Amino acid sequence: MTGLDIYTLVGFAGMACIIAAYAYLTWSDEPNPFVLHGTNLAGAALLTVSLLVHTNLPSLVLEGFWAAIAIYGLVKAFAARRRAA
């Protein structure tokens, strides 16, 4: 399939999440790690759905690393929150 099918639109939504997270990180003086990493993880997941249909192996691998880094960031944020409580 080509064009703007549902999987392409899902990919665009994922792209928007990742761009929004990067903009948030850049513009915020004290970014909330849950917002930052959660949005990045959502973006990576959405792009992965798109890439499983419209396969581009290097981009699929990139999204795997992107998601892993976001998960690490969330785990770190949850641990910091637990230590602060």
C-alpha positions as CSV (number, residue, x, y, z in Angstrom):
1,M,0.0,0.0,0.0
2,T,1.1,3.5,-0.7
3,G,-0.2,6.9,0.2
4,L,-2.0,8.0,3.3
5,D,-3.4,4.7,4.6
6,I,-4.1,4.3,8.3
7,Y,-0.5,3.0,9.0
8,T,1.0,6.1,7.4
9,L,-1.2,8.3,9.5
10,V,-0.2,6.4,12.6
11,G,3.4,6.9,11.6
12,F,2.8,10.6,11.3
13,A,1.2,10.7,14.8
14,G,4.3,9.0,16.1
15,M,6.6,11.4,14.4
16,A,4.6,14.3,15.9
17,C,5.0,12.8,19.4
18,I,8.8,12.6,19.0
19,I,9.1,16.1,17.6
20,A,6.8,17.4,20.4
21,A,9.0,15.7,23.0
22,Y,12.1,17.1,21.6
23,A,10.6,20.6,21.4
24,Y,9.4,20.2,25.0
25,L,12.9,19.2,26.1
26,T,14.4,22.2,24.3
27,W,11.9,24.8,25.5
28,S,11.3,23.7,29.1
29,D,13.7,24.8,31.8
30,E,12.8,21.8,33.9
31,P,11.2,19.1,31.7
32,N,9.0,16.5,33.4
33,P,10.8,13.2,32.7
34,F,7.4,11.3,32.6
35,V,6.1,13.7,29.9
36,L,9.4,13.6,28.0
37,H,10.0,9.9,28.0
38,G,6.4,8.9,27.9
39,T,5.8,11.0,24.7
40,N,9.0,9.6,23.2
41,L,7.9,6.0,24.0
42,A,4.4,6.6,22.5
43,G,6.0,8.1,19.4
44,A,8.4,5.1,19.0
45,A,5.5,2.7,19.4
46,L,3.3,4.5,16.8
47,L,6.2,4.6,14.3
48,T,6.9,1.0,14.9
49,V,3.3,0.1,14.0
50,S,3.7,2.0,10.8
51,L,7.1,0.5,10.1
52,L,5.9,-3.1,10.6
53,V,3.6,-2.5,7.6
54,H,5.8,-0.1,5.5
55,T,9.1,-1.8,6.4
56,N,12.3,0.2,6.5
57,L,14.7,-1.9,8.6
58,P,17.1,0.8,9.6
59,S,14.2,3.0,10.9
60,L,12.6,0.0,12.6
61,V,15.9,-0.6,14.5
62,L,16.2,3.1,15.3
63,E,12.7,3.0,16.9
64,G,13.7,0.0,19.0
65,F,16.6,1.9,20.4
66,W,14.4,5.0,20.8
67,A,11.9,3.0,22.8
68,A,14.5,1.3,24.9
69,I,16.0,4.7,25.9
70,A,12.6,6.1,26.7
71,I,11.8,3.0,28.9
72,Y,15.1,3.5,30.7
73,G,14.3,7.2,31.2
74,L,10.9,6.2,32.7
75,V,12.4,3.6,35.0
76,K,14.9,6.1,36.2
77,A,12.2,8.7,36.8
78,F,10.0,6.2,38.7
79,A,13.1,5.2,40.8
80,A,13.8,8.9,41.6
81,R,10.2,9.5,42.5
82,R,10.3,6.5,44.9
83,R,13.5,7.7,46.6
84,A,12.0,11.2,47.0
85,A,8.8,9.9,48.7
